[in-house]
Amino acid sequence: FVTKCRTCRRELRERSGDADHHEGMSSDDELTPAEVTEFQKSKDNVLEDSRKIFEDVHADFCDIRKILLKFQEWKEKFPETYCDAYISFCLPKLLNPLIRAQLVNWNPLEQNSTELEEMPWFRAIEEFSDAK
């Protein structure tokens, strides 16, 4: 089917004298307006649902900076128990859902996309890692 469609499009281009086409530049991957609309609708639904995930969570437990501050306090006040709890192994698993929720709308291929290193959660983790 795909080959037949390509052949039809090539013949149509040849008849119309379309010299703007470059061989190897396929339009098969282009989405129809209906597909674009459906994708945007699905994307909007996902983004709306992602905003509701931490809706009922206390602010101290859905803000990465505040969570890391609690761990920093524990590390400073009780270094032995902090070390015994293997916190460095636990933090990635603890922060994973929060980071994923913030990355739902991130698209690194967009021109206006924020760099990972500039995101607030990244900076918070970086500061925590550098803290003595």
C-alpha positions as CSV (number, residue, x, y, z in Angstrom):
1,F,0.0,0.0,0.0
2,V,2.7,2.5,1.0
3,T,4.7,1.8,-2.2
4,K,1.6,2.3,-4.3
5,C,0.9,5.6,-2.6
6,R,4.5,6.7,-3.1
7,T,4.3,5.8,-6.8
8,C,1.0,7.7,-7.2
9,R,2.5,10.8,-5.5
10,R,5.6,10.6,-7.7
11,E,3.6,10.3,-10.9
12,L,1.4,13.2,-9.8
13,R,4.5,15.3,-9.1
14,E,5.9,14.4,-12.5
15,R,2.7,15.4,-14.3
16,S,2.4,18.7,-12.4
17,G,6.1,19.5,-12.9
18,D,6.7,19.9,-9.2
19,A,10.5,20.5,-9.1
20,D,10.4,21.4,-5.4
21,H,10.5,17.7,-4.2
22,H,13.8,16.2,-3.1
23,E,14.1,12.4,-3.4
24,G,14.4,10.8,0.0
25,M,12.4,13.5,1.7
26,S,9.3,11.5,2.3
27,S,6.0,13.1,3.4
28,D,4.7,9.7,4.7
29,D,5.6,10.8,8.2
30,E,3.6,14.0,8.0
31,L,0.4,14.1,10.0
32,T,-3.0,15.1,8.7
33,P,-4.7,18.1,10.3
34,A,-7.1,15.6,12.0
35,E,-4.2,13.7,13.4
36,V,-2.5,16.9,14.7
37,T,-5.8,18.0,16.4
38,E,-6.2,14.5,18.0
39,F,-2.6,14.5,19.2
40,Q,-3.0,18.0,20.6
41,K,-6.2,17.0,22.4
42,S,-4.5,13.9,23.9
43,K,-1.5,16.0,24.9
44,D,-3.7,18.6,26.6
45,N,-5.6,15.8,28.5
46,V,-2.3,14.3,29.7
47,L,-1.0,17.7,30.9
48,E,-4.3,18.4,32.7
49,D,-4.1,15.0,34.4
50,S,-0.4,15.6,35.3
51,R,-1.3,18.8,37.1
52,K,-3.8,17.0,39.3
53,I,-1.3,14.3,40.5
54,F,0.1,16.2,43.5
55,E,-3.1,18.2,44.0
56,D,-3.8,16.7,47.5
57,V,-0.2,16.5,48.6
58,H,1.2,18.9,51.3
59,A,3.5,21.5,49.7
60,D,6.5,20.2,51.8
61,F,6.3,16.8,50.0
62,C,5.8,17.8,46.4
63,D,8.6,20.5,46.2
64,I,12.0,18.9,45.5
65,R,13.8,21.8,47.1
66,K,11.9,21.4,50.3
67,I,12.4,17.7,50.4
68,L,16.1,18.0,49.9
69,L,16.2,20.7,52.6
70,K,14.8,18.1,55.1
71,F,17.4,15.6,54.0
72,Q,20.1,18.2,54.3
73,E,19.0,19.0,57.9
74,W,19.0,15.3,58.7
75,K,22.5,15.0,57.2
76,E,23.8,17.9,59.3
77,K,22.1,17.0,62.6
78,F,22.5,13.2,62.5
79,P,25.2,12.3,60.0
80,E,25.6,8.7,61.3
81,T,22.0,7.7,60.9
82,Y,21.8,9.6,57.6
83,C,24.8,7.5,56.3
84,D,23.3,4.3,57.8
85,A,20.1,4.9,55.9
86,Y,21.8,4.9,52.5
87,I,20.0,8.1,51.5
88,S,22.1,8.5,48.4
89,F,20.5,5.3,47.1
90,C,17.0,6.3,48.2
91,L,16.8,9.9,46.8
92,P,16.6,9.0,43.1
93,K,13.7,6.7,43.7
94,L,12.0,9.3,46.0
95,L,12.4,12.2,43.6
96,N,11.7,10.2,40.4
97,P,7.9,10.8,40.3
98,L,8.3,14.5,41.1
99,I,10.9,15.0,38.3
100,R,8.8,12.9,35.8
101,A,5.8,15.1,36.5
102,Q,7.8,18.2,35.7
103,L,9.1,16.7,32.5
104,V,5.8,15.7,31.1
105,N,5.6,18.8,29.0
106,W,9.3,19.1,28.2
107,N,10.3,18.6,24.6
108,P,14.1,18.9,24.1
109,L,13.6,19.1,20.3
110,E,11.7,22.4,20.5
111,Q,13.7,25.6,19.8
112,N,12.3,27.4,22.9
113,S,12.9,24.3,25.2
114,T,14.5,24.9,28.6
115,E,17.8,23.2,29.0
116,L,17.8,20.4,31.7
117,E,20.5,22.2,33.7
118,E,18.3,25.3,33.9
119,M,15.3,23.5,35.4
120,P,14.5,24.3,39.1
121,W,14.6,20.6,40.2
122,F,18.0,20.1,38.5
123,R,19.4,23.1,40.3
124,A,18.0,22.0,43.6
125,I,19.6,18.6,43.2
126,E,22.9,20.2,42.1
127,E,22.9,22.5,45.2
128,F,22.1,19.5,47.4
129,S,24.9,17.5,45.9
130,D,27.4,20.3,46.3
131,A,26.3,21.1,49.9
132,K,28.8,20.0,52.6
